[in-house]
Amino acid sequence: MPDRTPGFLAWSLQRQCALREFDGWDDPLQIERALRPVRAIRKAQLESRIDGDICIQPFSELESIQITDVMGFRVSEALEFYGGDVSESCNACPANAFLSTDPGAMAGCYGFVTENGIDPDDWSGSSPIMKKNISELAQPFLDQHSLERSALGFFETEPSWYGLWMKPIGSHKELMFLRLVLESVLECQHQLVGFVPLCWQYFHQAISNAIENDLKIRVDAYPSGEVFENNWFVDSHCPRCKISDGKSEGSPLKNCIVCGYDGTKEPRRKRFVRGKRPYWEIVRFLGSEQTRELLSRYKTERGLTTEFVESEDDS
């Protein structure tokens, strides 16, 4: 069965650096593709998944897993593409919004905001316990400040949250307003369930960084969709607010229920596939014997109960 992906926002702080010297350096999805290895390395450091120079992909602690299915990559080879260690430049970067929660964060200049708080790095993972999604949490504040919202030129939508992201963010006043919106969301969420999804915290910090360091921030909205095998398909959706109406692709879009748009909707479309990069099968670059030694050591050091078994081809 395909894994459903929720609608989400993709953001990036606009500060070009040696890691972002490519076409589309301001596009959040392009940045994610380019800097994914850096983000993967830091996450592995925090989770103690690096053995020597080998970064090992997380895997479910099943009773057994074939050695040929365990994936990883060489940290030195991944960093070589960027000219070596990037921690020093990332740790001093005003666009690194992740530094607010991780002093050693790298490539924290982009991120994703899911409505239901699900981890953007694991679309198929379970959603955190939520009483309200982000648009519902934002609505009381947006209702109370409807005149200010209108004066700043944000589109009228229902819920109002979606109208905040239908045009580029162009002024300091808009950023200040958006920060207040996010602060109200975080406060309400914490009062309801006692925790706030990290992806929401990072987005709030990114907006704060933009204000405090005079940086522009780009925010793109994406509709819901599904991942099937190695492909990602976004649902048919409104071209203005990016919301899917849940109807079949061929049905006409008459007065979008969110923004009121009346016209032709965007068809279901195949988008970039995130894939498994930078991870690939460890046996392909270490060989069977060294892979067995690595996993034996890794199992002992982490106290795992998983059995790493030979594939039929290797036995």
SULKA-V182450 format. One record per backbone hydrogen bond with DSSP energy under -0.5 kcal/mol. CO is the residue of the C=O (numbers start at 1). NH is the residue of the N-H. E is the energy in kcal/mol with one decimal. If there is no record, write none. Layout:
# SULKA-V182450
co=CO nh=NH e=E
co=CO nh=NH e=E
This chain:
# SULKA-V182450
co=2 nh=4 e=-0.5
co=3 nh=227 e=-3.0
co=5 nh=225 e=-2.4
co=7 nh=115 e=-1.2
co=8 nh=222 e=-2.7
co=9 nh=113 e=-2.7
co=10 nh=220 e=-2.9
co=11 nh=111 e=-2.1
co=12 nh=218 e=-2.8
co=13 nh=15 e=-1.5
co=14 nh=216 e=-0.5
co=17 nh=20 e=-1.6
co=18 nh=21 e=-0.6
co=20 nh=22 e=-1.3
co=22 nh=25 e=-1.1
co=24 nh=27 e=-1.9
co=26 nh=28 e=-0.5
co=27 nh=31 e=-2.7
co=28 nh=32 e=-2.3
co=29 nh=33 e=-1.9
co=30 nh=34 e=-2.0
co=31 nh=35 e=-3.0
co=32 nh=36 e=-1.1
co=35 nh=39 e=-2.1
co=36 nh=40 e=-2.6
co=37 nh=41 e=-2.1
co=38 nh=42 e=-2.0
co=39 nh=43 e=-2.2
co=40 nh=44 e=-2.1
co=41 nh=45 e=-2.3
co=42 nh=46 e=-2.1
co=43 nh=47 e=-1.5
co=44 nh=49 e=-2.7
co=45 nh=48 e=-1.1
co=49 nh=51 e=-0.5
co=49 nh=56 e=-2.9
co=50 nh=52 e=-0.6
co=51 nh=53 e=-0.6
co=51 nh=54 e=-2.3
co=53 nh=55 e=-0.6
co=53 nh=75 e=-3.0
co=54 nh=51 e=-2.8
co=54 nh=56 e=-0.5
co=55 nh=73 e=-1.6
co=60 nh=62 e=-2.6
co=63 nh=307 e=-2.1
co=65 nh=309 e=-2.0
co=66 nh=69 e=-1.9
co=66 nh=70 e=-0.5
co=67 nh=70 e=-1.2
co=70 nh=282 e=-2.1
co=71 nh=57 e=-2.7
co=72 nh=280 e=-2.0
co=73 nh=55 e=-3.1
co=73 nh=75 e=-0.5
co=74 nh=78 e=-1.9
co=75 nh=79 e=-2.4
co=76 nh=80 e=-1.5
co=77 nh=81 e=-0.8
co=78 nh=81 e=-0.6
co=79 nh=82 e=-1.2
co=79 nh=84 e=-2.6
co=80 nh=83 e=-1.3
co=86 nh=90 e=-2.4
co=87 nh=91 e=-2.7
co=88 nh=92 e=-0.8
co=90 nh=93 e=-1.3
co=93 nh=96 e=-1.5
co=95 nh=97 e=-1.4
co=96 nh=99 e=-1.1
co=97 nh=100 e=-1.1
co=98 nh=101 e=-1.6
co=98 nh=102 e=-1.9
co=102 nh=105 e=-2.2
co=108 nh=97 e=-2.3
co=109 nh=13 e=-2.5
co=111 nh=11 e=-2.6
co=112 nh=114 e=-0.5
co=113 nh=9 e=-2.2
co=114 nh=117 e=-1.0
co=115 nh=134 e=-1.7
co=119 nh=122 e=-2.1
co=122 nh=125 e=-1.9
co=128 nh=130 e=-0.5
co=133 nh=137 e=-2.1
co=134 nh=138 e=-1.7
co=135 nh=139 e=-1.1
co=136 nh=140 e=-0.6
co=138 nh=142 e=-2.1
co=139 nh=143 e=-2.6
co=140 nh=144 e=-2.1
co=141 nh=145 e=-1.5
co=143 nh=146 e=-1.1
co=145 nh=149 e=-2.4
co=146 nh=150 e=-2.3
co=147 nh=151 e=-2.5
co=148 nh=152 e=-1.7
co=149 nh=154 e=-1.8
co=150 nh=153 e=-1.5
co=155 nh=157 e=-0.6
co=159 nh=162 e=-0.8
co=160 nh=163 e=-1.0
co=160 nh=164 e=-0.5
co=161 nh=164 e=-1.4
co=162 nh=165 e=-1.2
co=163 nh=155 e=-1.4
co=163 nh=166 e=-0.7
co=168 nh=170 e=-0.8
co=171 nh=175 e=-1.8
co=172 nh=176 e=-2.5
co=173 nh=177 e=-2.2
co=174 nh=178 e=-2.6
co=175 nh=179 e=-2.4
co=176 nh=180 e=-1.7
co=177 nh=181 e=-2.1
co=178 nh=182 e=-2.6
co=179 nh=183 e=-2.5
co=180 nh=184 e=-2.1
co=181 nh=185 e=-2.0
co=182 nh=186 e=-2.8
co=183 nh=187 e=-2.2
co=184 nh=188 e=-2.4
co=185 nh=189 e=-2.7
co=186 nh=190 e=-2.3
co=187 nh=191 e=-2.1
co=188 nh=192 e=-1.9
co=189 nh=193 e=-2.4
co=189 nh=194 e=-0.6
co=190 nh=194 e=-1.7
co=197 nh=200 e=-0.9
co=197 nh=201 e=-1.8
co=198 nh=202 e=-2.9
co=199 nh=203 e=-1.3
co=200 nh=204 e=-2.1
co=201 nh=205 e=-2.3
co=202 nh=206 e=-2.5
co=203 nh=207 e=-2.1
co=204 nh=208 e=-2.0
co=205 nh=209 e=-2.9
co=206 nh=210 e=-2.2
co=207 nh=211 e=-1.9
co=208 nh=212 e=-2.8
co=209 nh=213 e=-2.1
co=210 nh=215 e=-2.0
co=211 nh=214 e=-0.7
co=216 nh=14 e=-3.4
co=218 nh=12 e=-2.0
co=220 nh=10 e=-2.9
co=222 nh=8 e=-1.9
co=224 nh=235 e=-3.0
co=225 nh=5 e=-2.5
co=226 nh=228 e=-0.6
co=226 nh=233 e=-2.9
co=227 nh=3 e=-2.3
co=228 nh=231 e=-2.2
co=231 nh=228 e=-2.6
co=232 nh=271 e=-2.8
co=233 nh=226 e=-2.5
co=234 nh=269 e=-1.7
co=237 nh=266 e=-2.6
co=238 nh=242 e=-1.4
co=243 nh=238 e=-2.3
co=248 nh=251 e=-1.4
co=252 nh=254 e=-0.8
co=253 nh=255 e=-0.6
co=253 nh=263 e=-1.4
co=256 nh=260 e=-1.9
co=258 nh=158 e=-2.1
co=261 nh=256 e=-2.9
co=261 nh=263 e=-0.5
co=263 nh=253 e=-0.8
co=266 nh=237 e=-1.6
co=269 nh=234 e=-2.8
co=271 nh=232 e=-0.6
co=276 nh=279 e=-2.3
co=280 nh=72 e=-2.7
co=281 nh=284 e=-1.3
co=282 nh=285 e=-1.4
co=282 nh=286 e=-2.3
co=283 nh=287 e=-1.1
co=287 nh=291 e=-1.8
co=288 nh=292 e=-2.4
co=289 nh=293 e=-2.0
co=290 nh=294 e=-2.5
co=291 nh=295 e=-2.6
co=292 nh=296 e=-2.2
co=293 nh=297 e=-2.1
co=294 nh=298 e=-2.6
co=295 nh=299 e=-2.5
co=296 nh=300 e=-2.0
co=297 nh=301 e=-2.7
co=298 nh=302 e=-1.8
co=299 nh=303 e=-0.9
co=299 nh=304 e=-1.9
co=300 nh=303 e=-0.5
co=306 nh=308 e=-0.5
co=307 nh=65 e=-2.4
co=307 nh=309 e=-0.7
co=309 nh=67 e=-3.0
co=311 nh=314 e=-0.9
co=311 nh=315 e=-1.4
